[in-house]
Amino acid sequence: MNVQPAPSHAEAARYALLRRLAPSMRHHLVVNLQPIGMIYEVMDRRLRAPEPNLATVQDSAQKINRFARAALDSCLDVVTWLAPEEGAATDTAEGVRECIGLLATSLSFRGYALRNEVSPVSGELKRSAVRNVLTAALIHITDEFPAPAELVLTAEPGAEGVDITLAMRPSAGEQGFTAEPGYRQIDWGDVQALAESEGVQLRRQPGHSISLVIPWAAPGRA
């Protein structure tokens, strides 16, 4: 009888991270599908008119096509979260925007405001390292620090990679609508395991801050 090896901490952490990201991914997938039904209903009414305005009908058809293409791109993109493309790279600003764009709505519901102060930086980073470690750090720090709060992201390039800092600051405002996560919390050990698997240097900073040094992608990767 074959005995399956126990999953590593990094594998378990990645599973927990994907479970926590699942509601945000679901929203990301449907956001471009929802308008299609509305546009179809409008187009259907226009086609039932005694003398349809073909120009407006064509415009509606083009909108449906654009939203369908965007929905397909979203589906393909979500698949790469589940099965990362080998060697895929991203620039710092785009990688950060992607991660906070995925989590912004859910964190807002929980009472956290995100402020992205990351400026464009020359050079590329391994995409899976940005996605796995940065999103895990974002979820961990918001699991650990109660809302309402503001989370500020900054980045500085260095010789080994880009140093991305997450700084949590208390703020005035609502506590949020969702108090409990849909799955277990992402603890510090999870973030450490993911960072180690991606070659990311990780450290806590004074004042509820986390620093990630994400290494530069290997030359020639795209």
N, C-alpha and C positions, 0 to 999 in steps of 0.2 A: 504494500500500500504506500502510495506517495504521500509524503508529509509536506504540506505547504509551509514555507518559512513564514515566521511572524512578520507583519509589516513593520518597516522602520518607522521611527518617529517622524521623519520627513514625509513619508507616505501618509501616515495618519493625519498629520497636520495639513497636508494638501487636501485630503478628503474633507476635513472639517472646514477648511477655507472655502472649498467649492460649495459645501452645504450652506455656508453663510452667504455666499455670493449668489446662490440660486434665485432668490426673489428679485435681486437687481438684474440678473441676466434675463429673467422672465419679462420684466418691464422693458428691458432693452430690445427684446425680440418683438414685442407686440406694439411698440410705439409707432412703428411705420405701417403696421397692418390695420390699426383702428381707423385711420382716415379713409382707407380704400372702400369700406362698406358705405360710409357717408357719401363719398363722391359718386359711388355707383347709384345710390338712391336718387341723387340729384340728376344724374345723367339719364336714368330710367324715366323720370318725370318729363325731362326735356324731350326725350324720344317719343313719348306718348302724345305730345302736342300735335295739333292738326298740321302745323308747318314747322317742324323742328329746325332750330338754328344749328346748322351743322358745325359752324365755327366753335360754338360753346361746347358742343358735344365732343368735338375733337380735342379741345382744351382739357376737358374732363378725362378723356382717355389718356392723354399725355401725362396728366397728374397721377392717374392710377399706375401707369407704367413706371413713373419715377419712384413712387412709394413702394411698388413691388420690387424694383431693383434694390432700393435701400434696405428693404426687409430681407432680401436674399443675402446682401452683403453682411447684414447683422447676424444672420444665421451662420454664415461661413466664419465670421469672426468669433462667435461664441464657441464654435467647434475648436478653434485654436486655443481657447482657454482650457478645454478638456484634454486636448492632445496638441501640445506646443509644437510649432514648426521648428525643426532642427536648424540652428544658426540664425533664426529670425532676430533682427535688431531694430531698435527704435532710437530716435533722439530723445534727449532728456525731457524737453518741454512737452512733446507729444505723448511720451510714456506716462508722465504725471497726469496730463489732461485726461488720458484714457482711463486711468485708475479712479481719479476723483469723479469723472463723469459717470462712471458706473455706480459709484457709491453715494453720490451727492444727494439723491432723492431719499434714500433710506436713512442716511445720517441726519438729513433735515427733519424727517419725521420723528427721529429720536431726540431732537433738540440740539444738534450740533451744526454750527456754521463753518463752512470750509472757505479758506482764503488762500488762493494759489498765487504765491509771489515768486514762482520759478520762472526765470528768464531763459531764453534760448541759449544753449551751450553747444559749442562745436564738438563733434564726435558722437559716436553711437554706443548704446548699451544693449546688453542681451535682453530681449523683450521679456522672456519668461522670468528673468531675475526681477525686473521692474514690477511685472504683474503680480508674481507670487509674494515677494517680500514686502513691497510697498502696500498692497492691499491688506495683507496680514497685519502689518504694523498699524495701518489706519483703523482696522476693526479692533485690534487689541487695545490701542490707546483709548478708544471710545468705550470699549467694554470696561476699562479700568477707571476712567475718569468720568464722574457723573455730569449729566447735562443740567442746565444749559452751559455751553462752552463754545469757544471758537478755536478751530484747529488751523494753524498757519503752516504752510509748506514753503520752504526755501531750499535753494541748491547752490553749491559752489563746486566748480570743477577742480580736480587735483591730478597729480601724476598717476595715481592708481585707478582713479575713477571719479564719479560724481558723488559728492557728499550731500545727501538729501536729509533735511532736518524737519521733523514734525514737532511743533510746539503747541501744547494745549494750554489755553487760557480761559479762566472762568469768565462768564459774560452774563448780562442780564437778559431775561427773556423767558419764553415758555420752556418747560421741561421736556416737551415732546409728547407725541401720541403713543409711541411704541416703547414700552419700558423693557421688555424682555426679548432677547434674540430668538429667532426661530430654531436655532440649534445651539449647541454648547458654545461657551465663550472661547475665544482664541487667547490662550495664555502666552506668557513670555517664552516658555519652552517651545511652543509651536513656532513662534517667530524665529527663535534661534535655530531650530531645526531646518526651517525653510531657507534661512540665510546661509547656513552652512552648506546646504545642498546646492545653492546657486553661487557660492563663492563671494557672498556679500559680507562685509564687515559691519557688525551691529553693536551699538552701545547705547546705554541710557545716558541722558544728560540731566543736569540739575533742573528742577522746575518743570517736571512732567514733560520732558522732551525725549525724542528718540532720534538717533542719527544712523543713517544707512549709507555706507560707502559702496556703491554699485560699480563693479569694475567695467572698464571699457570693453566693448565687444572685440573679438579677434579681428584683425584687418582682413578685408576681403569678404566678410560676411554681410549679407543683406537681408 
